Amino acid sequence: MKIAVKIFGRYKDITGKETIQLDIMDGNTLQDVVNAFVKQYPAAEKDKSRMMVTKNNMFASFDTTVAKEDEITLAPPVVSGG
């Protein structure tokens, strides 16, 4: 199934878009969404395990199942200096 994924931060620079389409299988997880994103945009590989991911406007773990109608967002990890 194709899902729309909103992207933020430097991921918009990498893709040149605010929303992208990813092709995943029905019943896949947010980890599968992240994997599909990184496969399509390898420049995001270093963030793979730390991406900020939401499903329907709520932060969710990578093992959360995704349905076609879900609103998914991906953002780079937040980094702070100290």
C-alpha positions as CSV (number, residue, x, y, z in Angstrom):
1,M,0.0,0.0,0.0
2,K,1.1,3.6,-0.5
3,I,1.1,5.9,2.4
4,A,1.7,9.6,2.7
5,V,4.4,10.6,5.1
6,K,4.9,14.2,6.2
7,I,8.6,15.1,6.8
8,F,10.3,17.9,8.7
9,G,13.6,19.5,9.3
10,R,16.6,18.5,7.2
11,Y,14.5,15.6,5.7
12,K,12.7,18.3,3.7
13,D,16.1,19.4,2.4
14,I,17.0,15.8,1.5
15,T,13.8,15.0,-0.3
16,G,12.9,18.5,-1.6
17,K,9.3,17.8,-0.5
18,E,7.1,18.3,2.6
19,T,5.2,15.0,1.9
20,I,6.4,11.9,0.3
21,Q,4.7,8.6,-0.7
22,L,6.2,5.3,0.6
23,D,5.2,1.8,-0.5
24,I,4.8,-0.6,2.4
25,M,2.9,-3.7,3.1
26,D,-0.5,-3.6,4.9
27,G,0.1,-4.3,8.6
28,N,3.7,-3.1,8.6
29,T,5.2,-1.1,11.5
30,L,6.6,2.4,11.8
31,Q,10.1,0.7,11.7
32,D,9.1,-0.5,8.2
33,V,8.2,3.1,7.3
34,V,11.6,4.3,8.6
35,N,13.4,1.6,6.7
36,A,11.5,2.4,3.5
37,F,12.4,6.1,3.9
38,V,16.1,5.4,4.5
39,K,16.1,3.0,1.5
40,Q,14.7,5.8,-0.7
41,Y,16.8,8.6,0.9
42,P,20.1,7.0,2.1
43,A,21.3,10.4,3.4
44,A,19.0,9.8,6.5
45,E,20.7,6.5,7.3
46,K,22.7,7.9,10.3
47,D,19.4,8.9,12.0
48,K,17.6,5.6,11.4
49,S,17.4,4.5,15.0
50,R,16.7,7.9,16.5
51,M,14.1,9.5,14.1
52,M,11.2,11.2,15.8
53,V,8.1,9.4,14.4
54,T,4.4,10.2,15.0
55,K,1.3,8.3,14.1
56,N,-1.9,10.4,14.1
57,N,-0.2,13.3,15.9
58,M,1.1,11.2,18.8
59,F,4.7,10.0,19.3
60,A,4.8,6.2,18.8
61,S,7.3,3.4,19.1
62,F,8.8,1.8,16.0
63,D,6.8,-1.4,16.6
64,T,3.5,0.4,16.2
65,T,1.4,-1.0,13.2
66,V,0.5,1.4,10.4
67,A,-2.7,1.5,8.3
68,K,-3.2,3.4,5.1
69,E,-5.3,6.1,6.6
70,D,-2.9,6.9,9.4
71,E,-1.1,10.3,9.4
72,I,2.6,9.6,9.7
73,T,5.4,12.1,10.3
74,L,9.2,11.8,10.3
75,A,11.6,14.3,11.8
76,P,15.3,14.3,12.6
77,P,16.3,13.5,16.1
78,V,16.5,16.5,18.5
79,V,20.1,17.3,19.4
80,S,21.0,19.7,22.2
81,G,24.4,21.1,23.2
82,G,25.4,21.1,26.8
